[in-house]
Amino acid sequence: MRLSWKLGIAIAAAAFGPASAAQQIPDFSGLWARITLGYEKPLSGRGPIDNRMHRPNGSSNLSQLAGDYSDPILKPGAQEVLKKLGEISLTGVAFPQPSNQCLPYPPPYISSNNQEIELLQEKDRVVILNMFDHQVRHVRLNAQHPARLVPSWYGDSVGHYEGGTLVVDTVGIKVGPLSMVDIYGTPFSERLHVIERFRLVDNATAKAFSDRGEAEYGRVAGDNGDGVEIDANDKGKGLQLEITVEDPGVFTQPWSGTVTYRRPQGEWAEMVCAENTHEYYAGKETSIPVAAKPDF
């Protein structure tokens, strides 16, 4: 299986003609993981919405997801939504969001609330696998968005390689009751436009960004039992995803953040929300339906 993916990369490289610095296609194969949530703040420029609640060590309190609704980047309607959701969270009850309602994770939310991915690179597309609920995204390479686009859960994603970077452009993301771009519930509108840039970074850079992310949000692997751990002995490159979000219907300006992955320890950590009878967001077990009498 691994060999077939690398063969696909080789075929894609051949399709782009003779190799050059601008045409080199990076090899993103294999598993990539992290042990935190949220977006790492960019080194410069406007970053994502912050959590108003923090633990004594300064990290974001993931048990109290109260986004900063006073952030001037938010338009009034978005401020109201974020304030309401934060108030629910501070009562000790998790507000509904895709992760606890077993719904598809729209981009960029899927990157803020997901810990393990795998990229399958083919000649004309890249398939992105996510550990939660078997969620799969398809990126058409060297293509254009259709003139008449029907909104969908993951939107319409087209991509191309710029040197060693895979650039993914996504629009047409479906707006619904739980439309949000982050774990705090910051909403999005039908004007949401997401640019993702995947690139390999050296081990030191990957560790530095990962450490920053863990300092901001804390580690979640041990708390939620998802089984994701980083291979501390791996000295290879990391995978960094830079996300730029633009939505004039919600934000007064674009913002960006990063998600940095490293090689995991162990196999794919599959998590299936719909098959989990423990309502972790409510702290109780879901009753299994029992028939009072045979139905046949």
C-alpha positions as CSV (number, residue, x, y, z in Angstrom):
1,M,0.0,0.0,0.0
2,R,2.7,2.5,0.9
3,L,4.6,1.6,-2.3
4,S,1.5,2.4,-4.4
5,W,1.2,5.9,-2.9
6,K,4.9,6.6,-3.6
7,L,4.3,5.3,-7.1
8,G,1.5,7.7,-7.5
9,I,3.8,10.6,-6.4
10,A,6.3,9.5,-9.0
11,I,3.6,9.4,-11.7
12,A,2.4,12.8,-10.7
13,A,6.0,14.2,-10.9
14,A,6.4,12.7,-14.4
15,A,3.1,14.3,-15.5
16,F,4.5,17.7,-14.6
17,G,7.5,17.2,-16.9
18,P,11.3,17.4,-16.2
19,A,12.1,17.9,-12.5
20,S,13.1,21.4,-11.5
21,A,13.1,23.4,-8.2
22,A,9.7,24.7,-8.9
23,Q,8.2,21.4,-10.0
24,Q,9.5,19.1,-7.3
25,I,6.5,17.3,-5.6
26,P,7.0,16.7,-1.9
27,D,6.4,13.2,-0.5
28,F,3.7,13.6,2.3
29,S,3.1,9.9,2.6
30,G,2.7,8.2,6.0
31,L,0.8,9.1,9.2
32,W,1.0,12.5,10.7
33,A,-0.2,13.4,14.2
34,R,-0.2,15.9,17.0
35,I,-1.4,15.7,20.6
36,T,-3.2,19.0,21.0
37,L,-6.1,21.0,19.4
38,G,-6.7,24.4,18.0
39,Y,-4.4,26.5,15.7
40,E,-0.9,27.6,16.5
41,K,-0.6,31.4,16.3
42,P,1.4,32.7,13.4
43,L,4.8,34.2,14.0
44,S,3.5,37.5,12.6
45,G,0.2,38.9,11.4
46,R,-3.4,38.3,12.6
47,G,-4.0,35.0,14.3
48,P,-7.1,33.0,15.3
49,I,-9.7,33.8,18.0
50,D,-8.4,33.1,21.6
51,N,-10.0,31.3,24.5
52,R,-11.0,33.6,27.4
53,M,-10.5,30.7,29.8
54,H,-7.0,29.5,30.8
55,R,-5.5,27.0,33.2
56,P,-3.1,28.1,36.0
57,N,-0.1,27.3,33.7
58,G,-1.5,29.7,31.1
59,S,-2.7,27.2,28.6
60,S,-6.1,27.3,27.1
61,N,-8.7,25.5,29.2
62,L,-10.2,23.0,26.8
63,S,-12.9,22.1,29.4
64,Q,-14.2,25.7,29.1
65,L,-14.4,26.7,25.5
66,A,-15.3,30.4,25.7
67,G,-14.0,32.2,22.6
68,D,-13.1,35.9,23.0
69,Y,-16.3,37.5,21.6
70,S,-14.9,41.0,22.2
71,D,-12.2,40.5,19.6
72,P,-12.5,43.4,17.1
73,I,-11.9,41.1,14.2
74,L,-15.5,39.7,14.7
75,K,-18.5,41.4,13.3
76,P,-21.5,41.9,15.7
77,G,-23.5,38.9,14.6
78,A,-20.5,36.6,15.2
79,Q,-19.7,38.2,18.5
80,E,-23.3,37.4,19.7
81,V,-23.0,33.7,18.6
82,L,-19.6,33.3,20.3
83,K,-20.8,34.9,23.5
84,K,-23.8,32.7,23.7
85,L,-21.8,29.5,23.2
86,G,-19.2,30.6,25.7
87,E,-21.9,31.1,28.3
88,I,-23.1,27.6,27.7
89,S,-19.6,26.1,28.1
90,L,-19.0,28.0,31.3
91,T,-22.0,26.2,32.9
92,G,-20.1,22.9,32.6
93,V,-22.1,21.7,29.6
94,A,-20.5,21.4,26.2
95,F,-22.3,23.3,23.5
96,P,-23.2,21.3,20.3
97,Q,-20.6,21.3,17.6
98,P,-19.7,18.8,14.8
99,S,-17.3,16.8,17.0
100,N,-20.0,15.9,19.6
101,Q,-22.9,15.7,17.3
102,C,-21.2,13.2,14.9
103,L,-21.4,15.6,12.0
104,P,-18.9,16.1,9.2
105,Y,-16.1,18.6,10.2
106,P,-16.0,21.4,7.6
107,P,-12.7,23.1,6.8
108,P,-10.9,24.7,8.6
109,Y,-12.7,23.3,11.7
110,I,-11.5,19.8,10.7
111,S,-7.9,20.9,11.2
112,S,-8.5,22.6,14.6
113,N,-10.2,19.5,16.1
114,N,-8.4,16.6,14.5
115,Q,-5.2,14.9,15.6
116,E,-4.2,12.5,12.9
117,I,-4.2,12.7,9.1
118,E,-2.8,10.9,6.1
119,L,-2.4,12.4,2.6
120,L,-2.7,10.1,-0.5
121,Q,-1.0,11.8,-3.4
122,E,-2.2,10.8,-6.9
123,K,-1.7,12.2,-10.4
124,D,-4.8,14.3,-10.5
125,R,-5.9,14.6,-6.8
126,V,-4.9,14.4,-3.2
127,V,-7.0,12.5,-0.7
128,I,-6.9,13.6,2.9
129,L,-7.9,11.0,5.5
130,N,-8.8,12.1,9.0
131,M,-8.9,9.9,12.1
132,F,-12.4,11.0,13.3
133,D,-15.4,9.3,11.8
134,H,-13.7,8.1,8.6
135,Q,-13.8,11.7,7.2
136,V,-12.3,12.1,3.8
137,R,-11.6,15.2,1.7
138,H,-10.8,15.2,-2.0
139,V,-8.6,17.9,-3.6
140,R,-8.6,18.1,-7.4
141,L,-5.2,19.1,-8.7
142,N,-4.7,21.8,-11.3
143,A,-8.4,22.3,-11.6
144,Q,-10.8,25.2,-11.2
145,H,-13.9,25.7,-9.0
146,P,-17.1,25.2,-11.1
147,A,-19.0,28.3,-12.2
148,R,-22.1,27.0,-10.5
149,L,-21.1,25.5,-7.2
150,V,-23.5,23.6,-5.0
151,P,-22.4,24.0,-1.3
152,S,-21.3,20.8,0.5
153,W,-20.0,19.8,3.9
154,Y,-16.3,20.0,2.9
155,G,-16.7,22.5,0.1
156,D,-15.0,22.4,-3.2
157,S,-11.2,22.0,-3.0
158,V,-8.8,22.5,-5.8
159,G,-5.0,22.4,-5.4
160,H,-1.6,22.7,-7.0
161,Y,2.0,22.4,-6.1
162,E,4.2,25.5,-5.6
163,G,7.7,24.1,-5.2
164,G,7.6,22.0,-2.1
165,T,4.2,23.2,-1.0
166,L,0.7,21.8,-1.7
167,V,-1.7,24.8,-1.9
168,V,-5.4,23.9,-1.4
169,D,-8.1,26.5,-2.2
170,T,-11.6,25.7,-0.8
171,V,-14.9,27.5,-1.3
172,G,-18.6,26.5,-1.3
173,I,-18.6,25.2,2.3
174,K,-22.2,24.4,3.4
175,V,-23.7,26.7,6.1
176,G,-25.8,25.0,8.7
177,P,-26.8,25.3,12.4
178,L,-23.3,24.1,13.6
179,S,-21.2,26.0,11.0
180,M,-18.0,26.9,12.8
181,V,-14.3,27.4,12.0
182,D,-12.8,26.6,15.4
183,I,-13.4,24.7,18.7
184,Y,-15.0,27.8,20.3
185,G,-17.8,27.9,17.8
186,T,-16.8,30.9,15.8
187,P,-19.3,30.9,12.9
188,F,-18.8,31.2,9.2
189,S,-20.9,32.4,6.3
190,E,-21.4,31.3,2.7
191,R,-18.5,33.6,1.8
192,L,-15.9,31.5,3.7
193,H,-12.7,31.1,1.7
194,V,-10.0,28.8,3.1
195,I,-6.4,28.5,1.8
196,E,-4.3,25.6,3.1
197,R,-0.6,25.2,2.5
198,F,1.0,21.9,3.3
199,R,4.8,21.7,3.5
200,L,7.5,19.6,5.1
201,V,9.6,21.3,7.8
202,D,12.8,20.1,9.5
203,N,12.6,18.3,12.8
204,A,13.7,21.2,14.9
205,T,11.1,23.5,13.3
206,A,8.3,20.9,13.7
207,K,9.2,20.4,17.4
208,A,9.3,24.2,18.1
209,F,5.9,24.8,16.6
210,S,4.4,21.7,18.3
211,D,5.8,22.8,21.6
212,R,4.2,26.3,21.1
213,G,0.9,24.6,20.3
214,E,1.0,22.4,23.4
215,A,1.9,25.4,25.5
216,E,-1.1,27.2,24.2
217,Y,-3.7,24.4,24.4
218,G,-2.1,21.7,26.5
219,R,-2.0,18.0,25.7
220,V,-5.2,16.2,25.1
221,A,-4.1,12.6,24.2
222,G,-4.1,11.5,27.8
223,D,-7.4,13.2,28.6
224,N,-9.7,11.9,25.9
225,G,-8.1,8.4,25.4
226,D,-7.8,8.8,21.6
227,G,-4.6,6.8,21.6
228,V,-2.5,9.4,19.7
229,E,1.1,9.7,20.8
230,I,4.1,11.3,19.1
231,D,7.2,9.2,18.4
232,A,9.9,11.0,20.4
233,N,12.6,9.0,18.7
234,D,11.7,10.1,15.2
235,K,14.3,12.6,13.8
236,G,12.7,13.0,10.4
237,K,10.8,16.0,9.0
238,G,7.4,17.2,10.2
239,L,4.4,18.3,8.2
240,Q,3.1,21.9,8.7
241,L,-0.2,23.1,7.6
242,E,-0.7,26.9,7.3
243,I,-4.3,28.0,7.1
244,T,-5.6,31.4,5.9
245,V,-9.2,32.1,6.6
246,E,-11.2,34.9,4.8
247,D,-14.9,35.5,5.4
248,P,-16.2,39.0,5.0
249,G,-19.5,37.9,6.4
250,V,-18.0,37.2,9.8
251,F,-14.5,38.7,10.0
252,T,-13.3,42.2,9.4
253,Q,-10.0,40.9,8.0
254,P,-8.4,37.6,7.1
255,W,-6.5,35.6,9.8
256,S,-4.1,32.7,9.8
257,G,-2.8,29.9,12.0
258,T,-0.7,26.8,11.7
259,V,-1.1,23.1,12.6
260,T,2.1,21.1,12.9
261,Y,2.2,17.4,12.7
262,R,4.9,14.9,13.5
263,R,5.3,11.1,13.1
264,P,3.0,9.2,15.5
265,Q,3.9,6.3,17.7
266,G,1.8,3.2,16.8
267,E,-0.9,2.6,14.3
268,W,-3.8,4.7,13.0
269,A,-5.9,5.9,16.0
270,E,-9.4,5.4,14.6
271,M,-12.2,7.2,16.4
272,V,-15.9,6.7,15.5
273,C,-18.3,9.2,17.1
274,A,-21.5,7.5,16.0
275,E,-20.5,4.2,17.6
276,N,-19.5,5.7,20.9
277,T,-22.2,5.2,23.5
278,H,-20.4,7.5,26.0
279,E,-21.6,11.1,25.6
280,Y,-18.3,12.6,26.7
281,Y,-19.7,16.1,26.2
282,A,-22.5,15.4,28.7
283,G,-20.6,13.0,31.0
284,K,-23.1,10.2,30.7
285,E,-23.8,6.9,29.0
286,T,-26.3,6.8,26.2
287,S,-29.0,4.2,26.9
288,I,-29.2,1.4,24.4
289,P,-32.7,1.0,23.0
290,V,-34.5,-2.1,24.4
291,A,-37.8,-3.4,22.9
292,A,-40.5,-4.2,25.4
293,K,-41.8,-6.9,23.1
294,P,-40.5,-8.6,19.9
295,D,-41.1,-6.6,16.7
296,F,-41.3,-9.6,14.4
